[in-house]
Amino acid sequence: AEMVQSRSGTDLAAVSAKFGVRNPQEELSITEALKDRYNTISNGSLLSGSLSFPRRTISAYFNSAVTPVFTVFKKNVEDALSVRNIKAPLHILKADGGSLPMEHMVSRP
């Protein structure tokens, strides 16, 4: 696998292997090698079962890019509920009309 050098200050990474859906081991190995250098690493094969390599790669890229923003959003919502003493399950409405518990959304915003 070819590793692309990151710009300084980057703490996000996206990993996508050509045949990662059929055999995710390469992506997982790369992720393992990068985990000490990056706070957020998204794997294309874990985000989508699609055989479309470009689509999985773009999904991994945007997932990594959005994760820090979503983490701040999650904290702000939880803080707002806490201040108001609201103790209820927290779900996020997805674009497709479904919803997921907030904790499931953290790794795949």
Contacts in CASP RR format, 6 or more apart in sequence:
PFRMAT RR
TARGET T0000
AUTHOR 0000-0000-0000
METHOD contacts of the structure
MODEL  1
AEMVQSRSGTDLAAVSAKFGVRNPQEELSITEALKDRYNTISNGSLLSGS
LSFPRRTISAYFNSAVTPVFTVFKKNVEDALSVRNIKAPLHILKADGGSL
PMEHMVSRP
1 17 0 8 1.000
1 26 0 8 1.000
1 30 0 8 1.000
3 30 0 8 1.000
6 13 0 8 1.000
6 37 0 8 1.000
10 38 0 8 1.000
11 38 0 8 1.000
11 39 0 8 1.000
11 40 0 8 1.000
12 38 0 8 1.000
12 39 0 8 1.000
12 40 0 8 1.000
12 41 0 8 1.000
12 64 0 8 1.000
12 65 0 8 1.000
12 67 0 8 1.000
12 68 0 8 1.000
13 34 0 8 1.000
13 37 0 8 1.000
13 38 0 8 1.000
13 40 0 8 1.000
13 41 0 8 1.000
13 42 0 8 1.000
13 64 0 8 1.000
14 41 0 8 1.000
14 42 0 8 1.000
14 44 0 8 1.000
14 57 0 8 1.000
14 60 0 8 1.000
14 61 0 8 1.000
14 63 0 8 1.000
14 64 0 8 1.000
15 27 0 8 1.000
15 30 0 8 1.000
15 31 0 8 1.000
15 34 0 8 1.000
15 41 0 8 1.000
15 42 0 8 1.000
15 43 0 8 1.000
15 44 0 8 1.000
15 60 0 8 1.000
16 27 0 8 1.000
16 43 0 8 1.000
16 44 0 8 1.000
16 45 0 8 1.000
16 53 0 8 1.000
16 56 0 8 1.000
16 57 0 8 1.000
16 60 0 8 1.000
17 23 0 8 1.000
17 24 0 8 1.000
17 26 0 8 1.000
17 27 0 8 1.000
17 30 0 8 1.000
17 45 0 8 1.000
18 53 0 8 1.000
20 26 0 8 1.000
20 27 0 8 1.000
20 44 0 8 1.000
20 45 0 8 1.000
20 56 0 8 1.000
21 45 0 8 1.000
21 48 0 8 1.000
21 49 0 8 1.000
21 50 0 8 1.000
21 51 0 8 1.000
21 56 0 8 1.000
24 43 0 8 1.000
24 45 0 8 1.000
24 46 0 8 1.000
27 43 0 8 1.000
27 44 0 8 1.000
27 45 0 8 1.000
27 46 0 8 1.000
28 43 0 8 1.000
31 41 0 8 1.000
31 43 0 8 1.000
34 41 0 8 1.000
35 41 0 8 1.000
40 64 0 8 1.000
40 67 0 8 1.000
40 68 0 8 1.000
41 64 0 8 1.000
42 59 0 8 1.000
42 60 0 8 1.000
42 61 0 8 1.000
42 63 0 8 1.000
42 64 0 8 1.000
42 67 0 8 1.000
43 60 0 8 1.000
44 56 0 8 1.000
44 57 0 8 1.000
44 59 0 8 1.000
44 60 0 8 1.000
44 63 0 8 1.000
45 56 0 8 1.000
47 56 0 8 1.000
47 59 0 8 1.000
47 60 0 8 1.000
47 63 0 8 1.000
47 108 0 8 1.000
48 55 0 8 1.000
48 56 0 8 1.000
48 59 0 8 1.000
49 56 0 8 1.000
50 56 0 8 1.000
63 108 0 8 1.000
63 109 0 8 1.000
66 109 0 8 1.000
67 106 0 8 1.000
67 107 0 8 1.000
67 109 0 8 1.000
69 109 0 8 1.000
70 105 0 8 1.000
70 106 0 8 1.000
70 109 0 8 1.000
71 106 0 8 1.000
74 102 0 8 1.000
74 105 0 8 1.000
74 106 0 8 1.000
77 90 0 8 1.000
77 102 0 8 1.000
78 90 0 8 1.000
78 102 0 8 1.000
81 87 0 8 1.000
81 88 0 8 1.000
81 90 0 8 1.000
89 101 0 8 1.000
90 101 0 8 1.000
90 102 0 8 1.000
91 99 0 8 1.000
91 100 0 8 1.000
91 101 0 8 1.000
91 102 0 8 1.000
92 99 0 8 1.000
92 100 0 8 1.000
92 101 0 8 1.000
92 102 0 8 1.000
92 105 0 8 1.000
93 99 0 8 1.000
94 100 0 8 1.000
END
